[in-house]
Amino acid sequence: MDPHHLRLLRELGERGSVAAVARALRITPSAVSQQLNVLQRSAPVPLTERSGRRLVLTEAGRALATAAVEVMTALDRASRAVGDYLEAPGTPVTVAAFHSAGLAWFAPLIARFPAVRCADRDVAEAEFPALVGDYDLVLAHRLAHSPPWPSDRLTVISLIQEPMYVAMSAHHPLAARERLTAADVSTWPWISVHDGFPLTGLLTAIEAAAGRPLDIHHRINEFTVAASVVAGGESLALLPGHTTPPDPRLVLRPLADLPAARHVDVLTRPETLHRAAVRSVLGALQQIATQPAD
């Protein structure tokens, strides 16, 4: 039974006539009658009868109208519960992020919102959109020339565009140069991420610009692990310019002949942003991600 039809039945019982119901609800008397007829088709016994020129409730109709009060009360309580949930500022919010974003932003985010629940999810680029089914907010990254996220089923909020630098040991022969070219870096051993993960396309671009394949010695997704390996030897790696923690053992240099950057975005389902707590956490992420590093 449609709750709206039940309301009409209740109003008829309380107001006494179809005309009075129509005036109260600002609809036509014929619309009231038509919708009561629809309700009648779902009932096995008559709900209304004629008393002179007026339409009144039968005993079964009065019983259903009484039950309708309970239905309306329950629906109102449910509606307010949903509203309270959507507007409650302290409800838990789940956030997933790839490793370097989590390293840079999880701690300050949790300091502001103790109820936030964080998870590190470093996945292949194509797998980030699916994570919105498990988390309220997903921090994802992609290269500047990569296909955009599927905005037909996601809401995408840009956080930052982060430059990617060539990282090397502070004692590396290239560390003395302020800017490097693809040819400069192509003759040294490299650390790559695994296939399918962001940055593989950028390494391919370096190979194309240099006209030679890179000598990949190691495949390491976690930037802090890659940084440790870089600091202790001659290998090079690509590291993010904003979210890499300062390390005196490392030197970061831009590529002069190749644009190297990644987009860091927040992915979410559109309806998730109806929650006030989610909007608050998103606002904090935007502030944290764009504030100058200490």
matplotlib code that plots the C-alpha trace (Angstrom):
import matplotlib.pyplot as plt

x = [0.0, 1.2, 1.7, 0.2, -3.0, -3.1, -2.7, -5.7, -7.8, -6.8, -7.6, -11.0, -11.8, -10.7, -12.0, -15.3, -15.5, -13.6, -13.9, -12.3, -9.4, -8.9, -8.8, -6.4, -4.0, -4.4, -5.5, -8.7, -11.6, -11.4, -7.7, -8.6, -11.3, -9.0, -6.3, -8.8, -10.0, -6.4, -6.1, -9.5, -8.2, -5.5, -8.0, -10.3, -13.2, -14.8, -12.9, -15.5, -19.2, -21.8, -23.7, -26.1, -23.9, -20.8, -18.1, -17.3, -15.1, -16.4, -15.4, -12.5, -11.6, -11.5, -9.3, -6.9, -7.0, -5.9, -3.1, -2.2, -1.4, 1.2, 2.6, 2.9, 4.6, 7.1, 7.9, 8.4, 10.7, 12.6, 12.9, 14.2, 16.6, 18.1, 18.2, 20.0, 22.5, 23.2, 23.7, 25.5, 29.0, 30.7, 29.6, 32.6, 34.0, 36.2, 39.1, 41.4, 44.6, 47.6, 50.8, 52.4, 49.2, 48.5, 52.0, 51.6, 48.0, 46.5, 48.1, 46.9, 43.5, 43.0, 44.2, 41.3, 38.7, 39.3, 36.3, 37.8, 38.8, 41.8, 43.1, 46.1, 45.1, 47.8, 46.3, 46.7, 45.4, 42.4, 41.3, 40.8, 37.2, 36.0, 37.2, 34.3, 32.1, 34.0, 35.2, 33.5, 36.5, 39.2, 42.5, 43.7, 46.5, 47.0, 49.4, 48.5, 48.2, 46.2, 42.5, 40.2, 38.3, 34.8, 32.9, 29.6, 29.4, 31.8, 32.3, 35.9, 37.4, 40.9, 43.3, 46.6, 48.7, 52.0, 55.3, 57.3, 61.1, 64.0, 65.4, 69.0, 71.5, 73.0, 76.3, 75.2, 77.1, 73.9, 73.1, 75.3, 73.0, 70.0, 68.0, 68.3, 67.2, 65.8, 69.2, 71.0, 69.0, 68.7, 72.2, 71.7, 70.0, 66.3, 63.7, 60.2, 56.8, 55.0, 53.2, 49.8, 50.5, 50.7, 54.2, 54.9, 53.7, 56.1, 59.0, 58.0, 58.0, 61.6, 62.6, 61.0, 62.6, 66.0, 65.7, 66.8, 65.2, 65.8, 67.8, 65.2, 66.9, 64.1, 60.3, 59.0, 55.6, 56.1, 57.9, 59.5, 61.1, 62.2, 63.7, 65.7, 67.2, 67.9, 69.7, 72.0, 73.2, 73.3, 69.7, 67.3, 63.5, 60.6, 59.3, 56.5, 57.5, 55.0, 54.4, 57.9, 59.2, 62.4, 65.5, 69.1, 70.2, 68.2, 68.2, 65.2, 65.6, 63.1, 63.3, 63.9, 62.7, 59.7, 56.5, 56.3, 53.3, 50.5, 46.9, 45.9, 42.1, 39.4, 36.9, 33.5, 29.9, 27.7, 25.3, 28.1, 28.6, 25.1, 26.6, 27.8, 30.6, 31.9, 31.9, 33.8, 36.5, 36.7, 37.2, 40.0, 41.7, 41.6, 43.2, 45.8, 46.8, 47.3, 48.9, 52.6, 54.9, 56.6]
y = [0.0, 3.5, 5.6, 8.6, 6.7, 5.7, 9.4, 10.2, 7.6, 9.0, 12.5, 11.4, 9.9, 13.0, 15.7, 14.0, 14.7, 14.4, 18.1, 18.9, 16.6, 18.1, 21.7, 20.6, 18.9, 21.4, 18.8, 18.3, 16.2, 13.9, 13.3, 12.3, 9.9, 8.4, 7.7, 6.2, 3.9, 2.7, 2.0, 0.2, -2.2, -3.4, -4.2, -7.3, -5.5, -2.0, 0.8, 3.6, 3.8, 6.5, 8.2, 10.4, 12.6, 12.1, 9.4, 8.0, 5.2, 1.7, -0.1, -1.7, 1.7, 3.2, 0.3, 0.9, 4.7, 4.0, 1.8, 4.6, 6.8, 4.3, 4.0, 7.8, 8.0, 5.3, 6.9, 10.3, 8.7, 7.0, 10.2, 12.1, 9.3, 9.5, 13.3, 13.1, 10.6, 12.8, 15.9, 14.4, 15.8, 13.1, 9.9, 7.7, 8.4, 5.8, 7.1, 5.0, 6.3, 5.1, 4.9, 8.3, 10.2, 8.2, 8.9, 12.6, 13.2, 10.5, 11.7, 15.4, 14.2, 11.9, 14.7, 16.8, 14.0, 11.2, 9.3, 9.0, 5.4, 5.2, 2.4, 2.2, 0.8, 1.1, -0.6, -0.5, 2.8, 1.1, -0.4, 2.9, 3.6, 0.3, 1.2, 3.7, 0.8, 0.1, 3.5, 6.9, 8.8, 7.3, 9.2, 8.1, 9.2, 9.1, 10.6, 13.9, 12.2, 9.2, 8.8, 10.7, 8.8, 7.6, 10.7, 9.3, 7.1, 8.9, 12.3, 13.4, 16.2, 17.4, 17.8, 18.7, 18.2, 16.9, 17.1, 13.9, 14.3, 12.0, 10.9, 10.0, 9.7, 13.0, 11.5, 10.5, 12.1, 13.6, 15.4, 18.3, 19.3, 21.4, 20.0, 16.8, 15.4, 12.0, 11.2, 12.1, 9.6, 6.8, 5.4, 4.6, 1.7, 2.4, 1.4, 1.0, 0.4, -2.8, -3.0, -1.4, 1.1, 4.8, 6.0, 3.1, 5.4, 8.1, 5.7, 4.7, 8.3, 8.7, 5.7, 7.2, 10.6, 9.1, 6.7, 3.7, 1.3, 1.9, -0.6, -1.6, -3.3, -3.2, -3.0, -1.3, 0.3, 1.8, 5.2, 5.1, 1.7, 3.0, 6.1, 4.0, 2.0, 5.1, 6.7, 3.8, 3.3, 4.5, 3.6, 6.3, 6.5, 8.8, 10.3, 12.8, 16.4, 17.2, 14.0, 12.7, 13.3, 15.4, 13.2, 14.6, 11.5, 12.2, 14.8, 15.4, 16.9, 17.8, 16.6, 19.6, 18.0, 16.0, 17.1, 14.8, 15.1, 13.2, 14.2, 13.4, 13.2, 12.2, 9.7, 9.1, 8.1, 11.2, 10.3, 9.9, 13.7, 14.2, 13.3, 16.4, 14.4, 13.3, 16.9, 18.0, 15.4, 16.3, 19.9, 19.1, 16.9, 19.8, 22.1, 19.6, 18.7, 22.3, 23.9, 24.5, 21.8, 22.6]
z = [0.0, -0.9, 2.2, 0.3, -0.2, 3.4, 4.3, 2.2, 3.9, 7.3, 6.2, 4.9, 8.3, 10.2, 7.9, 6.9, 3.2, 0.0, -0.6, 2.8, 2.1, -1.4, 0.2, 2.9, 0.5, -2.4, -4.9, -6.8, -5.4, -8.4, -7.6, -4.1, -5.3, -7.9, -5.4, -2.9, -5.7, -6.2, -2.5, -2.6, -5.3, -2.8, -0.1, 0.1, 1.7, 1.1, 2.8, 2.1, 1.5, 0.7, 3.6, 1.8, -0.5, 1.5, 1.2, 4.7, 6.0, 6.7, 9.8, 7.9, 6.5, 10.1, 11.2, 8.3, 8.9, 12.5, 11.3, 8.9, 11.8, 13.0, 9.5, 9.2, 12.6, 11.7, 8.4, 10.0, 12.6, 9.8, 7.8, 10.8, 11.6, 8.1, 8.4, 11.7, 10.2, 7.2, 9.3, 12.3, 12.3, 14.3, 12.4, 11.3, 7.9, 6.1, 4.0, 1.8, 0.3, -1.6, 0.5, 0.0, 0.5, 3.6, 5.0, 4.4, 5.3, 7.5, 10.8, 10.5, 9.3, 12.3, 14.6, 13.4, 13.2, 15.7, 14.3, 10.8, 9.9, 7.5, 5.3, 3.0, -0.4, -3.0, -6.1, -9.8, -11.3, -12.9, -9.6, -7.6, -8.8, -7.4, -3.9, -3.5, -2.8, 0.4, 1.5, 1.8, 0.3, -1.8, -2.5, -5.9, -8.2, -12.0, -14.4, -16.1, -19.5, -18.2, -19.0, -16.5, -13.8, -14.8, -13.7, -14.9, -11.8, -9.5, -8.0, -8.5, -6.4, -7.4, -4.5, -6.0, -9.1, -7.8, -9.7, -9.9, -9.5, -10.2, -6.8, -6.2, -3.4, -2.1, -3.2, -6.7, -9.6, -11.0, -7.6, -8.5, -11.5, -10.9, -13.8, -15.7, -19.0, -20.0, -21.6, -18.4, -16.3, -18.8, -18.3, -14.6, -12.9, -12.0, -9.5, -11.1, -9.7, -10.7, -14.0, -14.1, -11.3, -11.8, -12.9, -15.3, -18.1, -17.1, -17.1, -20.6, -21.6, -20.3, -22.3, -25.5, -24.9, -24.3, -27.2, -25.1, -22.5, -18.8, -16.8, -14.2, -11.3, -8.7, -8.7, -5.5, -5.1, -1.7, -2.1, 1.3, 0.6, -2.8, -1.2, 1.2, -1.6, -3.6, -0.6, -0.3, -3.8, -7.4, -8.4, -9.5, -8.9, -9.4, -6.2, -5.6, -4.9, -2.2, -0.3, 0.0, 3.5, 3.7, 3.8, 3.9, 2.2, -0.9, -3.7, -5.9, -9.4, -12.1, -15.7, -17.9, -21.2, -20.0, -18.1, -15.1, -12.7, -11.3, -10.3, -6.8, -6.5, -4.1, -5.5, -3.9, -4.7, -5.3, -2.5, 0.0, 0.0, 1.4, 4.8, 6.7, 8.3, 4.9, 3.7, 6.7, 6.3, 2.6, 3.5, 5.9, 3.3, 0.8, 3.4, 4.5, 1.0, -0.1, 2.9, 2.6, 4.0, 7.3]

ax = plt.figure().add_subplot(projection="3d")
ax.plot(x, y, z, "-o")
ax.set_aspect("equal")
plt.show()
